[in-house]
Amino acid sequence: MSSHKNIPHYRLTPQTRNGIVTVDLSRYEDYSRHVVVEPHRDDHFTLLALQSGRIELSVDFEPVTITTPTFFLIAPEQIHQLVGMTDAVGWLVNVETGVFPDDLRVAIDHYLRAPLPLEKDPPAIPHVFSLLRMADELRAGTANGFVDKAIQSVVLSVVSLGLSLGESNVPATYPVGRNGSLYRQFKVLLEQHYRTWKQTSVYAASLAISASHLNDTVKAVSGWTVSAHIQTRNILEAKRMLYTTDLTAGEIGFALGYEDPVYFGKLFKKHTQLTPQGFRAKFRE
């Protein structure tokens, strides 16, 4: 495989406390440990909680503009870069993947992949940022296992509170019980097998349920069918490969389990409004 772009991959800073790093955006330049204005990947979540100002990003080749007050989550392995930041007040929180419990992962996976305005209860919004300041002050103190656990609890509370203050498309509670667990299991399988498993029935068989049950559950939790999730994940990987390698569109399609290059090209254009060649030309400028 010929590499066109060497995308840096970063781990959490040694400053982490129990899997969490909190950064006041007003001091971000003092903290920044790598070049954020160039495309890169992280092995952890990055939560942006913006209270005022403006942040512009590119995340997996899509422009993202964050205005106030808003939550936004960058997931592990997403290719992202900072495009611009103007008078930003708020917090950046790096979180190891194991910190979020499964039920909360279901919610953040769906509702924080796009900027989530915090608008349901304006008087409660300042509490979100007060809690993040508390977590930051605790982190600055003496290392202690109980304090580290408290920091983790505060950050988890902030995420739940932020979801509760989100716009009306976020339900009052995130999916719990069997539906939430099943959705999470499906997402794990999808990440492991998206290149080879293209049928709903294959995922359903692995979970020992019917294809219709899996599809109904996934759609109820996420709003998307299983097939939509499969296609979206493959197209995302295709975009990453078009950017980071010199493989042809046909070779990329084959690597992702699509033996017919014509079908793959049509599927890619359906999702991106660009041909694979057009996408590569646009983002390699």
C-alpha positions in Angstrom: 0.0 0.0 0.0 1.5 3.4 -1.0 0.9 6.1 1.6 0.0 9.6 0.4 -0.6 11.2 3.8 1.1 10.3 7.1 -1.7 11.0 9.6 -0.3 11.5 13.1 -1.9 9.4 15.8 -1.9 10.7 19.4 -2.4 9.1 22.8 -3.5 10.8 25.9 -1.1 13.1 27.6 0.7 11.9 30.8 -1.3 14.6 32.6 -4.3 12.3 32.6 -6.1 11.5 35.8 -8.1 8.3 35.8 -8.5 8.6 32.0 -9.5 12.2 31.9 -7.8 15.5 31.0 -9.6 18.8 31.3 -8.4 22.0 29.5 -9.7 25.5 29.8 -10.0 26.8 26.2 -8.6 30.2 27.3 -5.3 28.3 28.1 -5.4 25.9 25.2 -2.2 27.0 23.6 -0.3 26.2 26.9 -1.7 22.7 26.9 -1.6 21.8 23.2 0.9 19.0 22.8 0.7 18.5 19.0 -0.2 20.4 15.9 -4.0 20.6 15.9 -4.3 22.6 12.7 -3.1 19.6 10.7 -5.2 16.4 10.2 -4.6 13.9 12.9 -6.2 11.1 14.9 -6.5 10.4 18.7 -7.0 7.2 20.5 -9.5 8.8 22.9 -12.7 10.9 22.9 -12.4 14.7 22.8 -15.4 16.6 24.2 -15.7 20.2 23.4 -18.1 22.2 25.7 -18.2 25.7 24.2 -19.8 28.5 26.4 -19.1 31.4 24.1 -17.1 32.2 20.9 -16.7 30.0 17.8 -14.7 26.9 16.8 -14.4 25.6 13.3 -13.2 22.1 12.6 -12.9 19.5 9.9 -13.9 16.1 11.1 -13.7 13.2 8.7 -13.6 15.7 5.9 -16.8 17.4 6.9 -16.8 21.0 8.1 -18.1 21.5 11.6 -18.9 24.9 13.2 -19.5 25.1 16.9 -21.2 28.1 18.4 -22.6 28.8 21.8 -23.4 27.1 24.1 -22.8 23.7 22.5 -21.5 20.2 23.1 -19.6 18.3 20.4 -17.7 15.0 20.6 -14.8 13.8 18.5 -14.6 10.0 18.6 -11.4 7.9 18.6 -9.8 7.5 15.2 -11.7 10.3 13.5 -9.4 12.3 11.2 -9.8 15.9 12.4 -8.2 19.3 12.6 -8.8 22.7 14.0 -9.6 25.2 11.3 -10.2 28.3 13.4 -11.0 29.4 17.0 -12.4 32.9 17.8 -12.8 34.2 21.4 -13.6 30.6 22.6 -14.6 30.2 26.2 -15.3 26.8 27.5 -13.6 23.4 28.0 -11.9 20.6 26.1 -12.1 17.2 27.8 -10.0 14.2 26.7 -11.6 11.0 27.8 -10.2 7.4 27.5 -12.6 5.1 25.7 -13.2 2.9 28.8 -14.5 5.7 30.9 -18.0 5.9 29.4 -20.4 3.2 30.5 -22.1 1.3 27.7 -25.5 3.0 28.0 -24.0 6.4 27.9 -21.8 5.4 24.9 -25.1 4.6 23.0 -26.3 8.2 23.6 -23.1 10.0 22.8 -22.5 7.9 19.8 -25.7 9.1 18.3 -26.4 12.6 19.7 -23.0 14.1 20.0 -21.7 13.3 16.5 -23.0 16.7 15.4 -22.9 19.9 17.5 -25.6 19.7 20.2 -26.9 23.1 21.2 -27.7 23.4 25.0 -31.0 25.2 24.9 -33.7 23.4 26.8 -33.2 25.1 30.2 -31.0 28.2 29.9 -30.7 28.8 33.7 -29.2 25.4 34.1 -26.5 25.8 31.4 -23.9 27.6 33.7 -23.9 24.5 35.9 -22.3 22.5 33.1 -19.4 24.8 32.9 -19.1 25.2 36.7 -18.8 21.4 37.0 -16.1 21.3 34.4 -14.2 24.0 36.3 -14.6 21.9 39.5 -13.2 18.9 37.7 -10.2 20.9 36.4 -9.5 22.3 39.9 -9.7 18.8 41.4 -7.2 17.6 38.7 -4.8 20.3 39.7 -4.7 19.0 43.3 -2.8 16.2 44.9 -3.1 12.8 43.3 -5.6 10.6 45.2 -7.5 7.6 44.0 -10.8 8.9 45.5 -10.3 12.3 44.0 -9.6 10.7 40.6 -12.8 8.7 40.9 -14.7 12.0 41.7 -13.2 13.7 38.7 -14.5 10.9 36.5 -17.9 11.0 38.1 -18.1 14.8 37.6 -17.3 14.5 33.9 -19.8 11.7 33.4 -22.4 13.9 35.1 -21.5 16.8 32.8 -22.1 14.7 29.7 -25.4 13.4 31.0 -26.4 17.0 32.0 -25.4 18.3 28.6 -27.6 15.7 26.9 -30.5 16.6 29.1 -30.1 20.3 28.1 -29.8 19.4 24.4 -32.3 20.4 21.7 -35.6 18.6 21.4 -34.4 15.7 19.3 -32.7 14.2 22.3 -35.1 12.0 24.3 -35.5 12.5 28.1 -33.5 9.3 28.7 -31.0 7.5 26.7 -31.6 3.9 25.7 -31.1 1.5 28.5 -31.8 -2.2 29.0 -31.8 -4.7 26.2 -32.3 -2.3 23.4 -29.4 -0.1 24.3 -27.2 -3.2 25.0 -28.1 -4.8 21.7 -27.4 -1.6 19.8 -24.0 -1.3 21.5 -23.2 -4.9 20.6 -24.2 -4.3 17.0 -21.9 -1.3 16.9 -19.0 -3.3 18.2 -19.6 -6.0 15.6 -19.9 -3.4 12.9 -16.5 -1.9 13.8 -14.9 -5.4 13.7 -16.5 -6.7 10.5 -17.8 -3.8 8.3 -15.3 -4.8 5.6 -16.7 -8.3 5.2 -20.2 -8.4 6.7 -22.6 -6.6 4.5 -25.9 -8.2 5.3 -28.2 -7.5 8.3 -28.7 -11.3 8.7 -25.0 -11.9 9.4 -25.0 -9.5 12.3 -28.3 -10.9 13.6 -27.0 -14.4 13.5 -23.9 -13.4 15.5 -26.3 -11.9 18.1 -28.6 -14.9 18.0 -31.7 -12.8 17.1 -33.7 -12.4 13.9 -32.7 -9.9 11.2 -36.0 -8.1 11.6 -35.6 -7.8 15.4 -32.1 -6.4 15.0 -33.1 -3.9 12.3 -36.1 -2.7 14.3 -34.0 -2.3 17.5 -31.2 -0.4 15.7 -33.6 1.9 13.9 -35.5 2.6 17.2 -32.3 3.6 19.0 -30.5 5.4 16.2 -33.0 6.3 13.6 -31.0 4.4 11.0 -31.4 0.9 9.6 -28.7 -1.7 9.9 -27.9 -1.4 6.2 -27.5 2.4 6.6 -25.0 1.9 9.4 -23.1 -0.6 7.3 -22.9 1.6 4.2 -22.0 4.7 6.2 -19.2 3.0 8.0 -17.7 1.6 4.7 -18.0 5.0 3.0 -16.3 6.7 5.9 -13.4 4.2 5.6 -13.3 4.7 1.9 -12.9 8.5 2.4 -10.1 7.9 4.8 -8.3 5.6 2.4 -8.8 7.9 -0.5 -7.0 10.6 1.5 -4.3 8.5 3.1 -3.3 6.1 0.4 -2.7 6.0 -3.4 -4.9 3.0 -4.0 -7.3 3.3 -6.9 -11.0 3.6 -6.2 -11.5 0.0 -7.4 -8.8 -1.2 -5.1 -10.3 0.6 -2.2 -13.7 -0.8 -3.0 -12.3 -4.3 -3.2 -10.5 -3.9 0.2 -13.8 -2.9 1.7 -15.6 -6.0 0.3 -17.2 -4.4 -2.8 -16.0 -6.5 -5.8 -17.9 -4.5 -8.4 -16.1 -1.2 -8.9 -19.1 0.4 -10.7 -21.4 -0.4 -7.8 -18.9 0.9 -5.3 -18.5 4.1 -7.3 -22.3 4.7 -7.4 -22.6 3.9 -3.6 -19.8 6.4 -2.8 -21.4 9.1 -4.9 -24.8 8.4 -3.3 -23.4 9.1 0.1 -21.0 12.0 -0.7 -22.3 13.6 -4.0 -18.7 13.1 -5.3 -17.0 10.4 -7.3 -14.1 8.7 -5.4 -11.7 10.5 -7.8 -13.5 13.8 -7.2 -13.3 13.4 -3.5 -9.6 12.6 -3.6 -8.9 15.7 -5.8 -10.9 17.9 -3.5 -9.2 17.0 -0.3 -5.7 16.6 -1.6 -5.6 20.2 -2.9 
